[in-house]
Amino acid sequence: MSTLLLKNIAAAVTCDSEDRLLQQMDIYCADGVIRDMGRGLDYSAQEVIDCTGMLCYPGLINTHHHLYQCFSRNLPQVQNLELFDWLRALYEIWKNLDETVVRFSSLTAMGEMMKHGCTTCFDHHYVFPQGAGDLVGTQFAAAGELGMRMVCSRGSMDLSKKDGGLPPDSVVQTIDEILSDSIRTIETYHDPSPGAMRQVVLAPCSPFSVTADLLRQSAALARQYGVRLHTHLCETKDEEHFTLEKVGLRPLGYMETLGWLGSDVWYAHGIHFNDDELKLLADTGTGVAHCPASNMKLASGVCRVPDMLELGVPLGLALDGSASNDGNSLLEELRTAYLLHRLTSSSRAPTGYDLLKIATVGGARLLGRTDIGSLEVGKCADLFLIDSRRLELVGAALDPQNVLATVGVRGAVDYTVVNGKITVRQGHLETFDEAALASQANQVCAAYLNH
């Protein structure tokens, strides 16, 4: 039995249903689960950490990412492009993905996430070049090496340039190929049990890169196997024009005809919903992953988060891929979201704590998890700790519930714990020599970009 005792925590922000802020607390974890929380806990543990002066939070949950894009960030040729042109340019790079590139881009991106308090990552991988190998398995293996809780998608594209889509022919597959490998991926990797470290989602890429048949059959297959559904939706006006021209429907109306509404579905971005569509999302429990930095970089628009919160639309926070974010820190995303909505919604904007809950329990809800997202006895021991005495938090740590979004923490956290195991210690990855990893990753990245 693995055990961990965190002693003398200055303040624990639970993000539970009662919004408890617990002061001067201890947390005892055993076999990956929080077993006890209270003052003066007296347990024998394999590791005891003195958390004097530390603020403790539930692990952040990233609800939409593209890990492979970590090796195509900050490229000058795409800096000022909007989504469709940006995608066309980058597909010419992404078509050269293989297991080595996916392994090192995944280690790099997830390592950065964990150093900034993220404990669960959902990755939307949909680029499967012919002969590239088992890319989803490679991602799960990388997550295992780091200690990250991982949800992978078996994404897909079957609508190439020649059929009116955006991707090149070499990265699209037939529906039969996609469905067959989706079954293999679910049966090989998906773990539906509480505390699972590996889960699978079916995630066709977007309405402009997949056919209606693929969307319809993916929904049926996901429900047959009891896994969730995800795709990009309502990210840009170009997408809206595409579906109106092709099928005479707005994007959400089109997805509704294909069975893509319900509490087992969540969309990335969700910027351009109208009032009736927001109400439909709320009524059906269909969720949205909010990607503020990516939406700003690609000039896509601003997600209507205040309206979604008011209506009860399920919401999570997300980084999106590094090619449209250029970073992998959900702590930075928290502050970005806070400032964006203050600018655009003023007094209706979510508070810093609202956004923290979106990034924790909100993310858990999108992933269909009740075992993560808050600090409570019986929940998975996923959390992170920040020393409130660090210079950049002087005078700011008196409000632990809001400080991550309002003031922000730009450096690495002090500790990240996933499944009761320390994965980041004193700001550094526990299972990797970061300098050696960075050196290897840079070599792989250079060879990939120069292919």
Salt bridges, closest charged atoms under 4 A:
ASP16 OD2 - ARG20 NE 2.48
ASP19 OD1 - LYS357 NZ 2.70
ASP26 OD2 - LYS7 NZ 3.01
GLU47 OE2 - ARG425 NH1 2.64
ASP85 OD1 - ARG88 NH1 3.14
GLU92 OE1 - LYS95 NZ 2.71
GLU92 OE2 - LYS161 NZ 3.82
GLU112 OE1 - ARG73 NH1 3.38
ASP134 OD1 - ARG184 NH2 3.45
GLU145 OE2 - ARG103 NH1 2.34
ASP163 OD2 - LYS162 NZ 3.32
ASP181 OD2 - ARG154 NE 2.98
ASP181 OD1 - ARG184 NE 2.65
ASP213 OD1 - ARG216 NH1 2.96
GLU235 OE1 - HIS269 NE2 3.41
GLU240 OE1 - LYS237 NZ 3.49
GLU240 OE2 - ARG250 NH1 3.15
ASP264 OD2 - ARG223 NE 2.86
ASP275 OD1 - ARG304 NH2 2.53
GLU277 OE2 - ARG250 NE 2.74
ASP283 OD2 - LYS279 NZ 2.89
ASP307 OD2 - ARG304 NE 2.97
ASP307 OD1 - ARG348 NH2 2.71
GLU310 OE1 - ARG348 NH2 3.49
ASP320 OD1 - HIS64 NE2 3.18
ASP320 OD1 - HIS66 NE2 3.26
ASP320 OD2 - HIS269 NE2 3.52
ASP326 OD2 - LYS297 NZ 2.57
ASP371 OD1 - ARG369 NE 2.90
GLU376 OE2 - LYS379 NZ 3.29
ASP382 OD2 - ARG149 NE 2.78
ASP387 OD1 - ARG389 NE 2.87
GLU392 OE2 - ARG390 NH1 3.46
ASP414 OD2 - ARG390 NH2 2.90
GLU430 OE2 - ARG425 NH2 3.07
GLU434 OE1 - LYS115 NZ 2.81
GLU434 OE2 - HIS428 ND1 3.57
